[in-house]
C-alpha cells in the first residue's frame, strides 16, 4: 500500500507532466509564419488585348506578413510589388506597359497591398480587407484567401479582380475597353516560412 507521501508525489508528478504536455502542444500550434519564400511564391494575371487572352506575372515582390494559424484574424500583410518585373507578351508590350500611359515605372516603381483587417470566413479561409496602391492611386480591395499547411510552410492562394482604369492604367487610346479589357483577374500564390 502506497503512503500518503508517495501518492501526493505521484499526483504532483502527473500534474507537472500534464502541464508540460499542454505547454508543448500549444507551442507546437502557436507557430508564426512571416518570411516569404520568393522562389515558390508568385503573382500572375490575365487580360484581354484586342480580343486575345494574354497571361503575365510580376516576378519580384517582397514585404512583411505576420500569420499565426491559431489567430488568423490577427494576420497582417504589407506586400511591395516591383512593377519593372512585369512580364507579359513580347518585349515591345513590356516596354509599353512600363511607359507613362500604363504603369509609368520611372515615377511609380512599386505597387503595394496593405491589409486593414482580416475576417475568418470558414475553415482555412478568410477575407482580407486592405488597400491596393498602383501608380499613386489607392483603392480599397477585398481579397478572399484560402490557406493550408504544407510541411513546414504555410501556403496562401487568392484570386481577385482589378479594374485597371481605377488606377489610370491605359491612357489615351488604351482607355478603350474594347481594345484592352478593364477587368484584370489576378492570382496570388504566397508561401511563408516559419518566423
Rosetta silent file (secondary structure, phi, psi, omega in degrees, C-alpha in Angstrom):
SEQUENCE: XXXXXXXXXXXXXXXXXXXXXXXXXXXXXXXXXXXXXXXXXXXXXXXXXXXXXXXXXXXXXXXXXXXXXXXXXXXXXXXXXXXXXXXXXXXXXXXXXXXXXXXXXXXXXXXXXXXXXXXXXXXXXXXXXXXXXXXXXXXXXXXXXXXXXXXXXXXXXXXXXXXXXXXXXXXXXXXXXXXXXXXXXXXXXXXXXXX
SCORE:     score description
SCORE:     0.000 S_00000001
   1 L     0.000  134.508 -175.912    0.000    0.000    0.000 S_00000001
   2 L   -78.980  144.059  177.936    1.322    3.395   -1.013 S_00000001
   3 L   -75.860  163.079  178.235    1.986    6.042    1.607 S_00000001
   4 H   -60.201  -34.853 -179.487    0.246    9.426    1.520 S_00000001
   5 H   -64.751  -45.927 -178.285    3.580   10.984    0.585 S_00000001
   6 H   -68.016  -34.686  177.307    4.108    8.727   -2.428 S_00000001
   7 H   -64.896  -44.599  178.706    0.507    9.259   -3.570 S_00000001
   8 H   -63.516  -39.002  179.167    0.929   13.032   -3.342 S_00000001
   9 H   -63.738  -42.552  178.934    4.218   12.787   -5.180 S_00000001
  10 H   -62.939  -43.470  179.684    2.604   10.764   -7.990 S_00000001
  11 H   -62.486  -43.939  179.356   -0.273   13.259   -8.309 S_00000001
  12 H   -63.057  -43.397  179.678    2.177   16.159   -8.395 S_00000001
  13 H   -62.982  -41.754  178.934    4.342   14.405  -10.981 S_00000001
  14 H   -64.831  -40.442  179.044    1.307   13.655  -13.154 S_00000001
  15 H   -63.126  -42.671  178.510    0.145   17.269  -12.897 S_00000001
  16 H   -63.200  -43.361  178.690    3.609   18.504  -13.918 S_00000001
  17 H   -62.986  -41.307  178.820    3.712   16.125  -16.882 S_00000001
  18 H   -62.158  -42.635  179.364    0.230   17.223  -17.969 S_00000001
  19 H   -63.590  -42.009  178.405    1.287   20.871  -17.790 S_00000001
  20 H   -63.663  -40.802 -179.984    4.424   20.153  -19.812 S_00000001
  21 H   -64.448  -45.787  179.511    2.406   18.247  -22.410 S_00000001
  22 H   -62.596  -42.251  179.192   -0.177   21.042  -22.738 S_00000001
  23 H   -62.667  -42.495  179.895    2.590   23.627  -22.996 S_00000001
  24 H   -66.815  -40.647 -179.092    4.384   21.644  -25.679 S_00000001
  25 H   -65.547  -43.910 -178.646    1.170   21.067  -27.600 S_00000001
  26 H   -67.388  -37.137  179.465    0.169   24.726  -27.526 S_00000001
  27 H   -69.524  -28.407  179.057    3.649   25.875  -28.544 S_00000001
  28 H   -67.743  -32.709 -179.250    3.587   23.417  -31.445 S_00000001
  29 H   -89.520  -20.308 -175.731    0.451   25.081  -32.799 S_00000001
  30 L   -88.442   38.785  178.882    1.443   28.648  -31.952 S_00000001
  31 L   -81.198  136.769  176.890    3.985   28.847  -34.763 S_00000001
  32 E  -102.450  145.643  178.556    4.119   32.151  -36.618 S_00000001
  33 E  -118.563  131.345 -176.336    4.808   32.458  -40.318 S_00000001
  34 E  -148.158  -24.560 -173.965    6.331   35.625  -41.723 S_00000001
  35 E   -89.641  121.043 -179.168    9.176   35.033  -44.172 S_00000001
  36 E   -75.791  127.082  173.893    8.126   34.966  -47.850 S_00000001
  37 L   -85.714   95.696 -174.057    9.622   32.127  -49.882 S_00000001
  38 L   -64.239  -27.696 -177.440   10.234   34.103  -53.085 S_00000001
  39 L   -72.642  -21.748 -178.304   11.227   31.018  -55.068 S_00000001
  40 L  -109.540  -16.084 -177.390    7.776   29.423  -54.569 S_00000001
  41 L   -87.839  151.214  179.397    5.539   32.494  -54.399 S_00000001
  42 E  -157.899  150.457  173.671    4.053   34.153  -57.490 S_00000001
  43 E  -120.402  118.814 -179.082    1.646   36.830  -58.679 S_00000001
  44 E  -124.872  160.133  179.715    0.015   36.106  -62.041 S_00000001
  45 E  -151.247  164.950  173.221   -2.708   37.794  -64.064 S_00000001
  46 E  -130.437  157.152  177.455   -4.647   37.553  -67.307 S_00000001
  47 E  -153.297  166.320  175.912   -6.010   40.225  -69.609 S_00000001
  48 E  -115.353  121.277 -179.996   -7.693   40.593  -72.972 S_00000001
  49 E  -119.497  115.826 -178.278   -5.826   42.550  -75.621 S_00000001
  50 L    53.090   39.111  177.392   -7.619   43.065  -78.944 S_00000001
  51 L    84.259   -8.346 -179.838   -9.862   40.112  -78.088 S_00000001
  52 E  -103.072  140.405  179.667   -6.964   37.759  -77.343 S_00000001
  53 E   -80.495  130.943  174.432   -6.181   36.476  -73.872 S_00000001
  54 E  -123.518  145.808  178.570   -2.691   37.190  -72.563 S_00000001
  55 E  -114.622  148.752 -179.797   -1.128   35.908  -69.365 S_00000001
  56 E  -154.641 -175.859 -178.214    1.561   37.578  -67.323 S_00000001
  57 E  -157.191  166.588  168.124    3.232   37.899  -63.967 S_00000001
  58 E  -114.177  114.545 -171.651    5.212   40.120  -61.634 S_00000001
  59 L   -78.935  -19.081 -176.940    8.453   38.319  -60.948 S_00000001
  60 L  -128.693  123.259  172.202    9.665   40.349  -57.969 S_00000001
  61 E  -153.867  157.063 -177.676    7.803   41.226  -54.802 S_00000001
  62 E  -147.450 -167.537  177.019    8.598   41.360  -51.112 S_00000001
  63 E   141.652 -171.080 -179.601    7.102   42.630  -47.884 S_00000001
  64 E  -119.581  130.396  176.560    6.103   41.781  -44.363 S_00000001
  65 E  -132.905  136.260  174.398    3.500   39.186  -43.423 S_00000001
  66 E  -124.993  120.982 -179.036    2.546   38.013  -39.946 S_00000001
  67 E  -142.599  125.298  174.490    0.336   34.946  -39.672 S_00000001
  68 E  -119.296  115.348 -176.979   -0.486   32.699  -36.716 S_00000001
  69 H   -61.354  -19.115  175.656   -2.883   29.847  -37.641 S_00000001
  70 H   -76.865  -22.027 -179.227   -4.217   29.925  -34.053 S_00000001
  71 H  -138.322   63.011 -175.293   -5.250   33.562  -34.551 S_00000001
  72 H   -61.795  -26.250 -179.148   -5.787   34.060  -38.295 S_00000001
  73 H   -68.815  -11.842  178.508   -7.974   37.114  -37.696 S_00000001
  74 H   -97.791    8.357 -178.686   -4.859   38.943  -36.449 S_00000001
  75 L   -62.111  148.193  177.945   -2.960   38.388  -39.709 S_00000001
  76 E  -138.432  145.556  178.119   -1.217   41.363  -41.287 S_00000001
  77 E  -145.158  141.207  174.185    0.340   41.868  -44.687 S_00000001
  78 E  -140.742   95.117 -175.411    2.256   44.625  -46.428 S_00000001
  79 E  -100.943  137.178  178.931    3.312   43.471  -49.892 S_00000001
  80 E  -117.999  121.352 -179.151    5.501   45.502  -52.244 S_00000001
  81 E  -105.835  129.310  176.183    5.468   44.617  -55.949 S_00000001
  82 E   -84.371  109.527 -174.178    8.290   45.740  -58.242 S_00000001
  83 H   -65.101  -29.075  179.851    6.484   46.919  -61.365 S_00000001
  84 H   -64.996  -13.328  178.504    9.607   46.660  -63.524 S_00000001
  85 H   -87.524    9.418  175.771    9.354   42.873  -63.090 S_00000001
  86 E   -54.547  131.329 -178.009    6.171   42.939  -65.240 S_00000001
  87 E  -141.007  106.727  177.537    6.298   40.067  -67.707 S_00000001
  88 E  -160.592  140.674  179.483    3.622   39.570  -70.382 S_00000001
  89 L    64.325 -155.296 -178.857    3.640   39.260  -74.141 S_00000001
  90 L   -89.523 -176.240 -177.622    6.765   40.235  -76.055 S_00000001
  91 H   -62.189  -37.838 -179.143    9.454   42.788  -75.352 S_00000001
  92 H   -63.916  -43.124  179.047    7.562   45.582  -77.125 S_00000001
  93 H   -65.522  -39.005 -179.707    4.464   45.071  -74.958 S_00000001
  94 H   -65.914  -39.687  177.446    6.535   45.005  -71.787 S_00000001
  95 H   -66.209  -39.472  178.140    8.213   48.300  -72.655 S_00000001
  96 H   -61.846  -41.862 -178.179    4.819   49.834  -73.449 S_00000001
  97 H   -64.050  -29.544 -178.981    3.472   48.674  -70.072 S_00000001
  98 H   -82.965  -10.848 -177.505    6.309   50.427  -68.244 S_00000001
  99 L   -75.962  178.424 -171.794    5.636   53.730  -70.055 S_00000001
 100 L   -66.543  -26.998  179.151    3.657   56.774  -68.887 S_00000001
 101 L   -72.839  -19.746 -178.641    0.326   55.607  -70.378 S_00000001
 102 L  -115.365 -106.696 -173.801    0.434   52.483  -68.245 S_00000001
 103 L   -81.231  -20.452 -179.600    2.499   51.874  -65.091 S_00000001
 104 L    48.647   60.035 -171.345    4.906   54.804  -65.518 S_00000001
 105 L   -63.942  -22.287  178.134    7.586   52.866  -63.680 S_00000001
 106 L   -67.599  -35.768  178.501   10.073   55.758  -63.550 S_00000001
 107 L   -89.076  -33.404 -175.935    7.655   57.714  -61.339 S_00000001
 108 L  -130.139   77.934 -175.084    5.968   54.743  -59.651 S_00000001
 109 L   -70.278  -18.571 -178.136    8.446   51.842  -59.449 S_00000001
 110 E  -132.152  158.496  169.565    6.369   49.852  -56.959 S_00000001
 111 E  -120.866  163.230 -178.591    2.787   48.943  -56.126 S_00000001
 112 E  -146.078  154.534  171.457    1.601   47.825  -52.695 S_00000001
 113 E  -131.863  123.209 -178.878   -1.143   45.974  -50.866 S_00000001
 114 E  -124.985  127.119  179.270   -1.643   46.629  -47.150 S_00000001
 115 E   -75.452  144.109  173.186   -4.261   44.867  -45.039 S_00000001
 116 E  -102.674  -39.350  179.500   -6.567   46.887  -42.803 S_00000001
 117 E  -157.957  160.684 -179.603   -8.446   43.977  -41.218 S_00000001
 118 E  -132.793  136.517 -179.284   -8.956   40.240  -41.576 S_00000001
 119 E  -126.265  131.731  176.513  -12.158   38.239  -41.061 S_00000001
 120 E   -73.498  130.664 -179.081  -12.463   34.452  -40.749 S_00000001
 121 E  -115.004   -7.240 -179.425  -14.990   33.141  -43.283 S_00000001
 122 E   166.958 -176.460  178.263  -14.653   29.383  -42.754 S_00000001
 123 L   -60.122  122.959  178.220  -12.159   26.569  -42.155 S_00000001
 124 L    56.076   32.589  176.510   -8.791   27.692  -43.542 S_00000001
 125 E  -143.987  147.056 -179.229  -10.363   30.663  -45.305 S_00000001
 126 E  -153.534  162.235  173.385  -10.514   34.373  -44.613 S_00000001
 127 E  -108.612  127.655  176.590  -11.301   37.742  -46.149 S_00000001
 128 E  -105.199  116.735  175.797   -8.533   40.330  -46.149 S_00000001
 129 E   -93.826  126.699 -177.961   -9.736   43.923  -46.333 S_00000001
 130 E  -158.078 -165.897 -178.412   -6.981   46.232  -47.493 S_00000001
 131 E  -127.942  125.571  175.946   -5.755   48.924  -49.855 S_00000001
 132 E  -100.840  126.271  179.812   -4.120   48.336  -53.218 S_00000001
 133 E  -118.547  118.802  177.529   -1.965   51.225  -54.435 S_00000001
 134 E  -132.898  132.766  176.548   -0.829   51.369  -58.053 S_00000001
 135 L    56.271   36.033  177.361    0.542   54.437  -59.829 S_00000001
 136 L    78.540    0.019 -179.630   -0.105   56.539  -56.731 S_00000001
 137 E  -105.174  122.900 -177.829   -3.821   55.687  -56.646 S_00000001
 138 E  -100.300  124.787 -177.749   -5.087   53.881  -53.524 S_00000001
 139 E  -129.677  132.087  176.614   -8.215   51.731  -53.911 S_00000001
 140 E   -61.314  141.356 -178.881   -9.898   49.539  -51.254 S_00000001
 141 E  -143.793  126.960  175.437   -9.660   45.853  -52.137 S_00000001
 142 E   -99.225  125.593 -179.862  -11.258   42.786  -50.562 S_00000001
 143 E  -120.668  124.340  174.410   -9.336   39.554  -51.154 S_00000001
 144 E   -88.093  128.757 -171.341  -10.714   36.111  -50.287 S_00000001
 145 E  -125.496  136.945  170.031   -7.882   33.829  -49.204 S_00000001
 146 E  -109.349  141.603  178.521   -7.528   30.073  -48.673 S_00000001
 147 E  -138.765  153.837  178.407   -4.588   28.765  -46.649 S_00000001
 148 E  -156.237  151.635  177.630   -3.129   25.403  -45.703 S_00000001
 149 E   -84.378  127.303  175.604   -0.087   23.963  -44.011 S_00000001
 150 E  -126.478  104.196 -175.280    2.292   22.140  -46.365 S_00000001
 151 L    65.074 -121.605  178.715    5.185   20.602  -44.477 S_00000001
 152 L  -103.218   13.769 -178.931    6.768   23.448  -42.518 S_00000001
 153 E  -117.962  150.086  174.809    5.339   26.144  -44.773 S_00000001
 154 E  -104.527  128.354 -174.499    2.014   27.965  -44.837 S_00000001
 155 E  -113.969  129.803 -179.789    0.568   28.365  -48.324 S_00000001
 156 E  -116.878  138.088  175.161   -1.966   31.038  -49.293 S_00000001
 157 E  -131.011  131.256 -179.097   -3.974   31.203  -52.509 S_00000001
 158 E  -140.935  144.026  174.639   -6.145   34.129  -53.533 S_00000001
 159 E  -130.137  134.392  178.673   -7.993   35.179  -56.672 S_00000001
 160 E  -155.187  174.801 -177.641   -9.472   38.611  -57.236 S_00000001
 161 E  -122.148  137.014  176.571  -10.179   41.152  -59.954 S_00000001
 162 E  -113.126  137.647  173.801   -8.625   44.563  -60.512 S_00000001
 163 E   -96.612  109.361 -171.362  -10.207   47.274  -62.667 S_00000001
 164 H   -60.087  -34.326 -177.560   -7.240   48.836  -64.458 S_00000001
 165 H   -69.051  -21.655  175.087   -8.965   52.183  -65.134 S_00000001
 166 H   -61.688  -24.502 -177.192   -9.386   52.710  -61.368 S_00000001
 167 H  -108.412    8.397 -179.164   -5.605   53.147  -61.306 S_00000001
 168 L    69.045   29.131  179.738   -5.233   55.150  -64.506 S_00000001
 169 L   -90.813  112.018 -179.291   -3.672   52.202  -66.311 S_00000001
 170 L   101.363   78.141 -179.900   -4.059   52.683  -70.042 S_00000001
 171 L   -92.016  170.878  177.305   -4.360   56.343  -71.049 S_00000001
 172 H    61.889 -132.756 -179.490   -5.269   57.780  -74.445 S_00000001
 173 H   -62.619  -25.505 -178.534   -6.277   55.151  -76.982 S_00000001
 174 H   -71.325  -13.791  179.252   -5.568   52.449  -74.399 S_00000001
 175 H   -70.576  -15.137  179.173   -8.529   53.659  -72.292 S_00000001
 176 L   -69.354  113.205 -176.117  -10.830   51.960  -74.826 S_00000001
 177 L   -74.517   -9.182  173.798  -12.020   48.792  -73.057 S_00000001
 178 L   -79.256  -20.114  176.150  -12.853   47.150  -76.395 S_00000001
 179 L   -87.155  -47.178  177.840   -9.109   47.224  -77.125 S_00000001
 180 E  -131.971  124.058 -177.413   -7.924   46.226  -73.641 S_00000001
 181 L   -59.852  143.621  176.695  -10.343   44.810  -71.072 S_00000001
 182 L   -73.514  -35.057 -177.280  -10.870   46.848  -67.923 S_00000001
 183 E   -81.024  128.003  179.407  -11.157   43.696  -65.800 S_00000001
 184 E  -125.722  101.403  176.036   -7.869   42.047  -64.875 S_00000001
 185 E   -68.784  134.682 -178.051   -8.152   38.732  -62.963 S_00000001
 186 E  -125.301  140.291  174.272   -5.221   38.249  -60.573 S_00000001
 187 E  -121.703  133.567  176.900   -3.969   35.145  -58.757 S_00000001
 188 E  -120.789  127.777  175.389   -1.613   35.227  -55.796 S_00000001
 189 E  -118.891  107.104 -173.808    0.234   32.153  -54.535 S_00000001
 190 E  -115.952  125.296  179.921    2.102   33.084  -51.377 S_00000001
 191 E  -115.215  124.890 -178.693    4.356   30.690  -49.464 S_00000001
 192 E  -113.939  140.365  172.032    5.567   31.601  -45.993 S_00000001
 193 E   -92.327  162.988  177.893    8.305   30.074  -43.871 S_00000001
 194 E   -65.069  149.553 -178.549    8.168   29.908  -40.097 S_00000001
 195 L   -64.074    0.000    0.000    9.289   33.003  -38.232 S_00000001
